[in-house]
Amino acid sequence: MKRAFIIHGWGATPADHWFPWLSGSLQQHGFAVDTPALPNPTAPVFADWQRTLARHIGTPQPDDLYIAHSLGNITLLHYLSQARPAKIGGLILVSGFAAKLPKLPEIDGYSMDNYVEQARLDLPAIRAATPNIVCIVSGNDAIVAPEESGKLAAALNAPVIRVANAGHFLASDGFTELPQVLQAAEGFCSQ
């Protein structure tokens, strides 16, 4: 069975935003879905989040589908950069970034910069592992500026799906479903 992993971001849990809806939708498409609960989400420890991914993902498999949101993106990209899989099924990166966020060096006293500085990314190796990468970006994201997501998409040579007025794709922005993610996953599966 194909595996799918949904990686949440800062301040979130697997029960938040559009994650439960996506999990159920992917299960209906035959995926074994895992949405790891990353520990201490409002003050994440980089090594703890990496250990949690290691326990859940283990060795990345050729058919694995990865979906990440916000801080979950750089967390996942570091993990994959270290694991160096020859092939994965695909990546869907929502409000992604791969460097410090100039507009958000910290949040509620937590140093985002410190977390991001620990990530070691090999984006060319990730790109080589799959032709299936999509970045989903909101034009009015006040947390991860659209330009930052655009830089990540450019570095991965990935197409961008723009969603107007979506904020940061949070439930508080009106997102308990995110059909663009499911459509991208369906597109990957049909190849």
C-alpha positions as CSV (number, residue, x, y, z in Angstrom):
1,M,0.0,0.0,0.0
2,K,1.2,3.5,-0.8
3,R,2.1,5.6,2.2
4,A,1.2,9.3,2.7
5,F,2.6,11.5,5.4
6,I,1.1,14.8,6.4
7,I,3.6,17.0,8.3
8,H,2.1,19.8,10.4
9,G,3.8,23.1,11.3
10,W,4.3,25.4,14.3
11,G,1.5,25.4,16.8
12,A,-0.5,22.7,15.1
13,T,-1.6,19.1,15.7
14,P,-2.8,16.3,13.4
15,A,-6.4,17.3,14.3
16,D,-6.0,20.9,13.0
17,H,-6.8,22.8,9.9
18,W,-7.3,20.6,6.7
19,F,-5.2,17.7,7.9
20,P,-8.1,15.4,9.1
21,W,-10.0,16.0,5.9
22,L,-7.0,15.3,3.7
23,S,-6.1,12.1,5.7
24,G,-9.6,10.7,5.1
25,S,-9.6,11.7,1.5
26,L,-6.2,10.0,0.9
27,Q,-7.3,6.9,2.7
28,Q,-10.2,6.7,0.2
29,H,-7.6,6.8,-2.5
30,G,-5.9,3.7,-1.1
31,F,-3.1,5.4,0.9
32,A,-2.0,4.4,4.4
33,V,-1.9,7.9,5.9
34,D,0.3,8.9,8.9
35,T,0.1,12.4,10.4
36,P,2.8,12.4,13.1
37,A,2.1,14.5,16.2
38,L,5.3,16.5,16.3
39,P,6.1,17.2,20.0
40,N,5.8,20.6,21.7
41,P,4.5,22.3,18.6
42,T,4.6,25.9,20.1
43,A,8.3,25.5,21.0
44,P,9.6,22.8,18.7
45,V,13.0,21.3,19.3
46,F,14.6,20.5,15.9
47,A,16.1,17.2,16.9
48,D,12.9,16.0,18.5
49,W,10.9,16.7,15.4
50,Q,13.5,14.9,13.3
51,R,13.4,11.9,15.6
52,T,9.6,11.8,15.3
53,L,9.8,11.8,11.5
54,A,12.4,9.0,11.7
55,R,10.1,6.9,13.9
56,H,7.1,7.4,11.5
57,I,8.8,7.5,8.1
58,G,11.8,5.4,8.6
59,T,13.4,4.8,5.2
60,P,11.6,6.8,2.5
61,Q,9.9,4.5,-0.1
62,P,9.6,5.0,-3.8
63,D,5.8,5.5,-3.7
64,D,5.7,7.7,-0.6
65,L,3.7,10.9,-0.8
66,Y,4.7,13.8,1.5
67,I,2.5,16.8,2.3
68,A,3.9,19.5,4.5
69,H,2.5,22.8,5.9
70,S,4.5,25.8,7.0
71,L,7.3,24.8,9.4
72,G,6.6,21.2,8.5
73,N,8.2,21.9,5.1
74,I,11.7,22.7,6.2
75,T,11.4,19.9,8.8
76,L,10.5,17.4,6.1
77,L,13.0,18.7,3.6
78,H,15.8,18.4,6.1
79,Y,14.7,14.8,6.9
80,L,14.6,13.9,3.2
81,S,18.0,15.6,2.6
82,Q,19.6,13.5,5.2
83,A,17.8,10.2,4.2
84,R,18.8,10.8,0.6
85,P,16.2,8.5,-1.0
86,A,16.8,7.6,-4.7
87,K,13.1,7.9,-5.4
88,I,9.9,9.1,-3.7
89,G,6.4,9.4,-5.0
90,G,5.9,13.1,-4.6
91,L,5.9,16.3,-2.5
92,I,3.2,18.8,-1.9
93,L,4.5,21.8,0.0
94,V,1.9,24.3,1.4
95,S,3.1,27.7,2.6
96,G,6.7,26.3,2.3
97,F,10.0,28.0,2.8
98,A,13.6,26.9,2.9
99,A,15.4,29.8,4.6
100,K,14.9,32.3,7.5
101,L,11.7,34.3,7.2
102,P,12.6,38.0,7.3
103,K,9.1,39.0,8.5
104,L,9.0,36.3,11.2
105,P,12.3,35.8,13.0
106,E,10.3,34.7,16.1
107,I,6.7,33.9,17.0
108,D,5.4,34.2,20.6
109,G,8.9,34.4,21.9
110,Y,10.0,31.3,20.0
111,S,13.0,31.7,17.7
112,M,12.1,30.6,14.2
113,D,15.5,31.7,13.0
114,N,17.2,29.3,15.4
115,Y,15.1,26.4,14.2
116,V,15.7,27.2,10.5
117,E,19.4,27.5,11.0
118,Q,19.6,23.9,12.0
119,A,18.2,22.6,8.7
120,R,20.6,21.3,6.1
121,L,18.8,21.0,2.8
122,D,19.9,19.3,-0.4
123,L,17.1,20.6,-2.7
124,P,18.8,19.3,-5.9
125,A,18.9,15.8,-4.4
126,I,15.2,16.0,-3.4
127,R,14.3,17.3,-6.9
128,A,16.2,14.3,-8.4
129,A,14.2,11.9,-6.3
130,T,10.9,12.9,-7.8
131,P,9.4,14.8,-10.8
132,N,6.2,15.2,-8.6
133,I,6.6,18.4,-6.6
134,V,4.0,21.1,-6.2
135,C,4.1,24.2,-4.1
136,I,0.7,25.7,-2.9
137,V,0.9,29.4,-2.1
138,S,-1.5,32.0,-0.8
139,G,-1.2,35.5,-2.2
140,N,-1.9,37.1,1.2
141,D,0.0,34.8,3.6
142,A,1.1,37.0,6.5
143,I,3.2,34.2,8.1
144,V,5.2,32.8,5.2
145,A,5.4,35.6,2.6
146,P,4.5,34.3,-0.9
147,E,7.9,35.4,-2.1
148,E,9.5,32.9,0.3
149,S,7.4,30.1,-1.0
150,G,8.2,31.2,-4.5
151,K,11.9,30.9,-3.8
152,L,11.4,27.3,-2.6
153,A,9.4,26.5,-5.7
154,A,12.1,28.0,-7.9
155,A,14.9,26.0,-6.1
156,L,12.9,22.8,-6.6
157,N,11.9,23.7,-10.2
158,A,8.3,23.1,-9.0
159,P,5.1,24.5,-10.3
160,V,3.2,26.8,-8.0
161,I,-0.6,26.6,-7.4
162,R,-1.7,30.0,-6.2
163,V,-4.8,30.3,-4.0
164,A,-6.2,33.8,-3.6
165,N,-6.9,35.2,-0.2
166,A,-6.1,31.9,1.6
167,G,-4.0,33.5,4.4
168,H,-1.8,30.8,5.9
169,F,-4.2,27.9,5.0
170,L,-5.4,27.7,8.7
171,A,-8.8,26.7,10.0
172,S,-9.1,30.3,11.2
173,D,-8.6,31.4,7.6
174,G,-11.5,29.1,6.6
175,F,-9.5,26.1,5.6
176,T,-10.8,22.8,7.0
177,E,-10.4,21.3,3.5
178,L,-7.8,22.1,0.9
179,P,-8.9,20.4,-2.4
180,Q,-5.8,21.7,-4.3
181,V,-3.6,19.3,-2.2
182,L,-5.9,16.4,-3.0
183,Q,-6.0,17.3,-6.7
184,A,-2.2,17.4,-6.8
185,A,-2.0,14.0,-5.1
186,E,-4.5,12.6,-7.6
187,G,-2.4,14.0,-10.4
188,F,0.7,12.2,-9.1
189,C,-1.2,8.9,-8.7
190,S,-2.4,9.0,-12.3
191,Q,1.1,9.1,-13.7
